[in-house]
């Protein structure tokens, strides 16, 4: 099945107002500089925060739809678990697609915009004490994806999501032996302190109403800046450093945890 099928702009247009109310009402979300998004295909690369309930995608999606309308195609590469059971058709209406290189290439070469979080679960379950560290766990495939499709990388950084509870550890030492390892397709078993259960596996707690702030950064034309055959590690380091600089600036403007 084509990655382009399933997304329903009319459905998105109907749902965006409620999604906007939830994101801005509960998380007091704000997005800066969405107008920096270039025309045509683009690969949004973001840091991922919030444990099992990261709000990065809905916050970006609301701002994107407000700026460009629901008709402009925005997709998100997602874990296979999102498509199980009755959730699958709903996720596809929103523009979620299975995270494969082929799907990303099809979307980007068709002029669509797609979101990828290279750090995945490793990033979203990082300890709260490292909340303001951009960590992709050495993954550089997104650079190859952008180069192959001939589209710019658009870095996007968010702060606040890792304050939905206090994440103590990714729990890799537990995850290796967890009976849920194959089902969840992860070697992590994160532990956190939060509401309402206190010190428990992090996915069991409900997210606190932390303020989440997001900023879109200047697009990066990889080939123009690094040549047609760049060192992927060098490009990744450049992208992450630009994100890290912006995240550090945003952290300096944040006055209190959760409150913002």
MARGUDREN-585187 format. One record per residue (C-alpha): x, y, z negated. Coordinates in pm, whole numbers, plus 50000, padded with zeros to 5 digits. Each point is the difference from the previous one (the first is absolute). Layout:
XYZ/...
***
This chain:
500005000050000/501255034850088/501135021749708/497975028250153/496654982449960/497975002449683/500655036249905/496685018849996/500275038250013/496285005149928/500244977949691/503105019149883/498255033550051/497114988449780/502264986649725/502595028249986/497825024049793/499554973849725/503674990450019/500965036649976/497815004249691/501614969849835/503595009950081/499665036649910/497604994349712/501844972349819/503615004550116/499845037550077/501864991550318/501625026150222/501844996650332/502375026450136/501085006050360/497854974650183/500205023950295/503644988850046/498694967550147/501044999450368/497634992450286/499854964650135/501504969349841/501845003749669/501194977049723/499175013149652/502504986249748/499135004149633/501014990749649/497424976949841/498635005449649/497284987749768/500464962649955/497194978350132/497795030650062/502215024850190/498105030850116/502535011150264/497974988250298/496585014749910/501595033349900/501925002550327/497014987550201/497655026549858/502445028150076/500684985850347/496284997750085/499365035149868/502825014250212/499584980350324/496524984649978/499044963449964/500404994350374/503795003549990/501234964449942/501724993549666/500904964449902/501704984349701/502154968850007/498774978849707/500564967649809/498024969950127/498134998049667/497995031050089/498304980950280/498754970249799/496294994049948/497405027350044/502645027449960/501554992150337/497445016450234/499785030949777/503795004249993/500154997450378/497315026750039/502265023349802/502914992450232/501954975149791/501884974350209/502214970449917/503565011749942/501854986950304/502485016650233/497814991450296/496985017749848/502065030849917/501435001250353/496584997150161/498585028249786/502945023550048/500364995250375/496255006350037/500475034349841/498754990749654/501445008849661/500764972849752/501084999849636/502644976549864/501424996649649/503354982350048/500454994349626/496704980949975/499244983649668/503625004449888/499495037650020/496465002349863/500894979649690/503245018549923/500455009349631/498505033449900/503465011349886/500964998150370/496745015350121/501755027450195/502454977550183/499364991050366/500854962950021/499374979750317/501934970049865/502385001350295/497294996550266/500795017850326/497604983550247/497885031550020/502895018050172/500134973150269/496225002550041/500135037650060/502914996750244/498364972350200/496775019850038/501815032950064/498115018949728/501165022849717/500174989849635/497915022649776/501124996749636/497265004949740/500695001349626/497604997549707/500405005449628/497714990449713/498854965650112/502544982249782/498455016549694/496704981050026/501484978349724/503444994649850/501694974150221/502654982249793/501484975150245/499434984250340/500304966349824/502084982850268/501294975549739/496404989149928/498795002050359/502444973850124/498244974149784/496445013250015/497344975750128/498475030250182/503165005550204/498764983750320/496445013349970/501135036149943/502944997050242/502335018149762/502864991349766/498945027549760/498014997449677/499815036449883/499365008749635/498515033249891/498395018749713/496695016250085/496245002449961/498074980549882/502134969349924/503315015049886/503084978350054/498934975150270/500774990650361/499735034250166/497224991250252/497554994449712/500015036249884/497825027450148/501805030650147/500115031649790/498745032050172/503495012850078/500435029350238/501454987950332/501775025150224/501114991750354/502195018450249/500524993950372/503585007050113/501455010650335/499894972450265/503294982550082/500784992050364/502404971349938/501474997550350/500495037750028/501825001549665/501914967050004/500214989350365/498354971050188/501734972549801/500275012849643/501134982249685/496704990349833/501525002349652/501255035250072/496585011250124/498264984049703/502385017749763/499255033150171/496234994849980/500074989649636/502285028849904/497645025150158/497134983849810/502024998849679/500855037050023/496315008950045/498934976749719/502585015349768/498695034650079/496424988949933/501074983649672/501575032949892/496635017350052/498084973849801/499435011749647/498514969849819/499474962950077/496454991350110/498865036249959/502275011950281/
***
